[in-house]
Amino acid sequence: MCSRICLSTSLDEIANRFEASAIGGKPRLRPHWNIVAGQILPAIRWSPLLQRRRLDLMRWGLVSAWANNTMIVSSNLDVAWGGDMIRRSAQRCLIPVDSFYEWRLADKQPFAVALANRQIMALAGLWDLRISPLGERIECFTILATDTNDLLAPLCRRMPAVIFPEDWDLWLGKEPAAAARIFDLLKPCAEDRLMIWPIDRKVGNVKNDDPSILATVENP
């Protein structure tokens, strides 16, 4: 589920959309249309110190705490397995994406998945900090997977958990909330809030990273 992501929206636009402060000056990030685990992406967290949302750059994929070098051990995490981490508001984050890609189970035809209104999509994430044996601080995140909805059922057995603007602060832990309310946000997204369309199979090659990936193909 969700092994590829598209994010071509600028960091300035993302910061404005989430009303977030960019930490560490003005970070720069090149647009990508075919992102895989291990790459750097923006993440949105709540800052108790600033009393507002903050935007940071993190590596996609939880990183091993025991390896001698940086090793991605998980790019996606099932809601059930991530229960303890989900309860900790300080570890919850939002991952902005333009769309993500899924492959139809029957024939591996790829599809793009985006919000029906084509605004930035916020995926439920959990972040962590690792210190490598060389002393490198690595902030990394995983995307939470939940049950699929009827729209995506032909494409995948699990789908990313999508958090909508009215629930951003609740997910980020701006104020304390019961665990039941937090877990309720991780239900499958309503079908009418998403759109999907078939795209070229060249998305399967990570070297193909340009806007043409999103073009609709006929008779997939």
C-alpha positions as a Markdown table, in Angstrom:
| # | Residue | x | y | z |
|---|---|---|---|---|
| 1 | Met | 0.0 | 0.0 | 0.0 |
| 2 | Cys | 1.2 | 3.5 | -0.9 |
| 3 | Ser | 4.7 | 2.7 | -2.0 |
| 4 | Arg | 4.9 | 5.8 | -4.2 |
| 5 | Ile | 4.0 | 9.4 | -3.7 |
| 6 | Cys | 3.7 | 12.6 | -5.8 |
| 7 | Leu | 4.6 | 15.9 | -4.3 |
| 8 | Ser | 5.3 | 18.8 | -6.7 |
| 9 | Thr | 3.7 | 21.6 | -4.5 |
| 10 | Ser | 6.3 | 24.0 | -3.2 |
| 11 | Leu | 7.2 | 24.2 | 0.5 |
| 12 | Asp | 5.9 | 27.7 | 0.7 |
| 13 | Glu | 2.5 | 26.6 | -0.6 |
| 14 | Ile | 2.5 | 23.7 | 1.9 |
| 15 | Ala | 3.4 | 26.0 | 4.8 |
| 16 | Asn | 0.6 | 28.4 | 3.8 |
| 17 | Arg | -1.9 | 25.7 | 3.4 |
| 18 | Phe | -1.2 | 24.2 | 6.9 |
| 19 | Glu | -0.5 | 27.6 | 8.5 |
| 20 | Ala | 2.8 | 26.2 | 9.6 |
| 21 | Ser | 6.2 | 27.8 | 10.4 |
| 22 | Ala | 9.2 | 26.5 | 8.5 |
| 23 | Ile | 11.8 | 25.6 | 11.0 |
| 24 | Gly | 15.5 | 26.1 | 10.3 |
| 25 | Gly | 15.3 | 28.9 | 7.9 |
| 26 | Lys | 13.9 | 28.4 | 4.4 |
| 27 | Pro | 14.3 | 24.8 | 3.5 |
| 28 | Arg | 14.2 | 23.9 | -0.2 |
| 29 | Leu | 12.9 | 20.7 | -1.8 |
| 30 | Arg | 12.7 | 19.9 | -5.5 |
| 31 | Pro | 9.3 | 18.7 | -6.8 |
| 32 | His | 9.0 | 15.0 | -7.4 |
| 33 | Trp | 6.3 | 12.9 | -9.1 |
| 34 | Asn | 7.7 | 9.4 | -8.2 |
| 35 | Ile | 8.8 | 9.4 | -4.6 |
| 36 | Val | 9.9 | 6.2 | -2.8 |
| 37 | Ala | 10.8 | 5.4 | 0.8 |
| 38 | Gly | 14.2 | 6.8 | 1.8 |
| 39 | Gln | 13.6 | 10.2 | 0.3 |
| 40 | Ile | 13.1 | 13.5 | 2.1 |
| 41 | Leu | 9.6 | 14.9 | 2.5 |
| 42 | Pro | 7.9 | 17.6 | 4.5 |
| 43 | Ala | 6.1 | 16.7 | 7.7 |
| 44 | Ile | 3.8 | 18.9 | 9.8 |
| 45 | Arg | 3.9 | 18.7 | 13.6 |
| 46 | Trp | 2.4 | 20.7 | 16.4 |
| 47 | Ser | 4.9 | 22.8 | 18.3 |
| 48 | Pro | 3.9 | 23.4 | 22.0 |
| 49 | Leu | 6.7 | 26.0 | 22.2 |
| 50 | Leu | 5.5 | 28.0 | 19.2 |
| 51 | Gln | 1.9 | 27.2 | 19.8 |
| 52 | Arg | 1.4 | 26.6 | 16.1 |
| 53 | Arg | 2.1 | 24.0 | 13.5 |
| 54 | Arg | 5.6 | 23.6 | 12.2 |
| 55 | Leu | 7.0 | 22.2 | 8.9 |
| 56 | Asp | 10.1 | 20.1 | 9.0 |
| 57 | Leu | 11.9 | 17.9 | 6.5 |
| 58 | Met | 12.1 | 14.2 | 7.4 |
| 59 | Arg | 13.1 | 10.9 | 5.8 |
| 60 | Trp | 10.3 | 8.6 | 4.7 |
| 61 | Gly | 10.7 | 5.3 | 6.5 |
| 62 | Leu | 11.4 | 4.5 | 10.1 |
| 63 | Val | 15.1 | 3.9 | 10.5 |
| 64 | Ser | 16.8 | 1.1 | 12.3 |
| 65 | Ala | 18.2 | 1.9 | 15.7 |
| 66 | Trp | 20.6 | -1.0 | 15.6 |
| 67 | Ala | 22.1 | -1.0 | 12.2 |
| 68 | Asn | 25.7 | 0.2 | 11.6 |
| 69 | Asn | 24.4 | 2.4 | 8.8 |
| 70 | Thr | 21.1 | 4.0 | 7.9 |
| 71 | Met | 18.6 | 1.3 | 7.0 |
| 72 | Ile | 14.9 | 1.8 | 6.3 |
| 73 | Val | 12.9 | -0.8 | 8.2 |
| 74 | Ser | 9.3 | 0.5 | 7.6 |
| 75 | Ser | 7.8 | 3.0 | 5.3 |
| 76 | Asn | 4.2 | 2.2 | 6.2 |
| 77 | Leu | 2.7 | 1.0 | 9.5 |
| 78 | Asp | -0.6 | -0.7 | 10.2 |
| 79 | Val | -2.9 | 1.1 | 12.6 |
| 80 | Ala | -3.2 | -2.0 | 14.8 |
| 81 | Trp | 0.6 | -2.4 | 15.2 |
| 82 | Gly | 1.2 | 1.3 | 15.7 |
| 83 | Gly | -1.3 | 1.6 | 18.6 |
| 84 | Asp | 1.2 | 2.6 | 21.3 |
| 85 | Met | 2.9 | 5.3 | 19.1 |
| 86 | Ile | -0.5 | 6.6 | 17.9 |
| 87 | Arg | -1.5 | 7.4 | 21.5 |
| 88 | Arg | 1.6 | 9.7 | 21.9 |
| 89 | Ser | 0.6 | 13.1 | 20.5 |
| 90 | Ala | 4.3 | 14.2 | 20.3 |
| 91 | Gln | 4.9 | 11.4 | 17.7 |
| 92 | Arg | 1.9 | 12.2 | 15.4 |
| 93 | Cys | 2.5 | 14.2 | 12.3 |
| 94 | Leu | 0.8 | 14.9 | 8.9 |
| 95 | Ile | 2.5 | 14.1 | 5.6 |
| 96 | Pro | 1.4 | 16.4 | 2.8 |
| 97 | Val | 1.1 | 14.8 | -0.7 |
| 98 | Asp | -0.5 | 15.8 | -4.0 |
| 99 | Ser | -1.4 | 12.2 | -4.7 |
| 100 | Phe | -0.2 | 8.6 | -4.2 |
| 101 | Tyr | -0.1 | 5.6 | -6.4 |
| 102 | Glu | -1.7 | 2.1 | -6.1 |
| 103 | Trp | -1.5 | -0.9 | -8.5 |
| 104 | Arg | -4.7 | -2.8 | -9.3 |
| 105 | Leu | -4.5 | -6.2 | -7.8 |
| 106 | Ala | -5.8 | -8.1 | -10.9 |
| 107 | Asp | -3.3 | -6.9 | -13.4 |
| 108 | Lys | -0.9 | -4.4 | -11.7 |
| 109 | Gln | -2.3 | -1.4 | -13.7 |
| 110 | Pro | -1.2 | 1.7 | -11.7 |
| 111 | Phe | -3.6 | 4.4 | -10.6 |
| 112 | Ala | -3.2 | 7.8 | -9.1 |
| 113 | Val | -5.3 | 8.7 | -6.0 |
| 114 | Ala | -5.9 | 12.3 | -5.1 |
| 115 | Leu | -8.5 | 14.4 | -3.2 |
| 116 | Ala | -11.6 | 15.0 | -5.2 |
| 117 | Asn | -11.0 | 18.8 | -4.9 |
| 118 | Arg | -7.4 | 18.3 | -5.9 |
| 119 | Gln | -6.1 | 20.2 | -2.8 |
| 120 | Ile | -3.1 | 18.9 | -0.8 |
| 121 | Met | -3.8 | 15.6 | 0.9 |
| 122 | Ala | -2.7 | 15.1 | 4.5 |
| 123 | Leu | -1.7 | 11.5 | 5.4 |
| 124 | Ala | -1.6 | 10.3 | 9.0 |
| 125 | Gly | 2.0 | 9.8 | 10.0 |
| 126 | Leu | 4.2 | 8.9 | 13.0 |
| 127 | Trp | 7.7 | 10.3 | 13.4 |
| 128 | Asp | 10.7 | 9.3 | 15.4 |
| 129 | Leu | 14.3 | 10.4 | 16.0 |
| 130 | Arg | 17.2 | 8.1 | 15.6 |
| 131 | Ile | 20.9 | 8.7 | 16.4 |
| 132 | Ser | 23.2 | 6.8 | 14.0 |
| 133 | Pro | 26.4 | 5.1 | 15.3 |
| 134 | Leu | 28.2 | 8.1 | 13.7 |
| 135 | Gly | 26.1 | 10.6 | 15.8 |
| 136 | Glu | 23.8 | 11.6 | 12.9 |
| 137 | Arg | 20.4 | 12.8 | 14.0 |
| 138 | Ile | 17.8 | 11.2 | 11.7 |
| 139 | Glu | 14.2 | 12.4 | 11.9 |
| 140 | Cys | 12.1 | 9.9 | 10.0 |
| 141 | Phe | 8.4 | 9.0 | 9.6 |
| 142 | Thr | 6.0 | 6.3 | 8.6 |
| 143 | Ile | 2.6 | 6.5 | 7.0 |
| 144 | Leu | -0.3 | 4.8 | 8.7 |
| 145 | Ala | -2.3 | 2.2 | 6.8 |
| 146 | Thr | -5.9 | 1.4 | 7.4 |
| 147 | Asp | -8.7 | -0.7 | 5.8 |
| 148 | Thr | -9.4 | 0.2 | 2.2 |
| 149 | Asn | -12.7 | 1.7 | 1.1 |
| 150 | Asp | -14.9 | 0.5 | -1.7 |
| 151 | Leu | -13.3 | 2.9 | -4.3 |
| 152 | Leu | -9.8 | 1.6 | -3.7 |
| 153 | Ala | -10.7 | -2.1 | -2.9 |
| 154 | Pro | -9.8 | -3.3 | -6.5 |
| 155 | Leu | -6.4 | -1.6 | -6.1 |
| 156 | Cys | -5.2 | -2.5 | -2.7 |
| 157 | Arg | -6.0 | -4.3 | 0.6 |
| 158 | Arg | -4.8 | -1.4 | 2.7 |
| 159 | Met | -4.8 | 2.4 | 2.1 |
| 160 | Pro | -3.2 | 5.4 | 3.8 |
| 161 | Ala | -5.2 | 7.1 | 6.5 |
| 162 | Val | -6.2 | 10.5 | 5.3 |
| 163 | Ile | -6.7 | 13.4 | 7.8 |
| 164 | Phe | -8.9 | 16.3 | 6.7 |
| 165 | Pro | -8.5 | 19.9 | 7.7 |
| 166 | Glu | -11.2 | 19.9 | 10.4 |
| 167 | Asp | -9.2 | 17.2 | 12.2 |
| 168 | Trp | -5.6 | 18.4 | 11.7 |
| 169 | Asp | -5.3 | 19.9 | 15.2 |
| 170 | Leu | -6.9 | 16.9 | 16.8 |
| 171 | Trp | -4.5 | 14.5 | 15.1 |
| 172 | Leu | -1.4 | 16.7 | 15.9 |
| 173 | Gly | -2.3 | 16.9 | 19.6 |
| 174 | Lys | -2.9 | 20.6 | 19.9 |
| 175 | Glu | -5.1 | 19.7 | 22.8 |
| 176 | Pro | -5.4 | 16.5 | 24.8 |
| 177 | Ala | -8.0 | 14.0 | 23.5 |
| 178 | Ala | -9.1 | 10.5 | 24.4 |
| 179 | Ala | -7.5 | 7.7 | 22.5 |
| 180 | Ala | -10.8 | 6.7 | 21.1 |
| 181 | Arg | -11.2 | 10.0 | 19.3 |
| 182 | Ile | -7.7 | 9.7 | 17.8 |
| 183 | Phe | -8.3 | 6.2 | 16.5 |
| 184 | Asp | -11.6 | 7.2 | 15.0 |
| 185 | Leu | -9.7 | 9.5 | 12.6 |
| 186 | Leu | -8.0 | 6.5 | 11.1 |
| 187 | Lys | -11.1 | 5.0 | 9.5 |
| 188 | Pro | -11.1 | 4.5 | 5.7 |
| 189 | Cys | -11.7 | 7.7 | 3.8 |
| 190 | Ala | -15.2 | 8.3 | 2.4 |
| 191 | Glu | -15.2 | 7.4 | -1.3 |
| 192 | Asp | -16.7 | 10.7 | -2.5 |
| 193 | Arg | -13.7 | 12.6 | -1.1 |
| 194 | Leu | -11.3 | 10.9 | -3.4 |
| 195 | Met | -10.7 | 10.5 | -7.1 |
| 196 | Ile | -8.7 | 7.9 | -9.0 |
| 197 | Trp | -7.5 | 7.6 | -12.6 |
| 198 | Pro | -5.3 | 5.1 | -14.5 |
| 199 | Ile | -1.7 | 6.2 | -15.4 |
| 200 | Asp | 1.2 | 4.9 | -17.4 |
| 201 | Arg | 3.0 | 1.8 | -16.2 |
| 202 | Lys | 6.3 | 3.8 | -16.5 |
| 203 | Val | 5.6 | 4.9 | -12.9 |
| 204 | Gly | 7.0 | 1.5 | -11.9 |
| 205 | Asn | 10.5 | 2.7 | -12.7 |
| 206 | Val | 11.6 | 5.2 | -10.1 |
| 207 | Lys | 13.9 | 6.9 | -12.7 |
| 208 | Asn | 10.7 | 8.2 | -14.4 |
| 209 | Asp | 10.0 | 11.3 | -12.3 |
| 210 | Asp | 8.2 | 14.0 | -14.2 |
| 211 | Pro | 4.6 | 15.4 | -14.6 |
| 212 | Ser | 3.8 | 13.0 | -17.5 |
| 213 | Ile | 3.4 | 10.2 | -15.0 |
| 214 | Leu | 0.1 | 11.7 | -14.0 |
| 215 | Ala | -1.4 | 11.7 | -17.5 |
| 216 | Thr | -4.5 | 9.5 | -17.9 |
| 217 | Val | -4.2 | 6.4 | -20.1 |
| 218 | Glu | -7.1 | 5.1 | -22.2 |
| 219 | Asn | -8.5 | 1.7 | -21.8 |
| 220 | Pro | -6.2 | 0.4 | -19.1 |
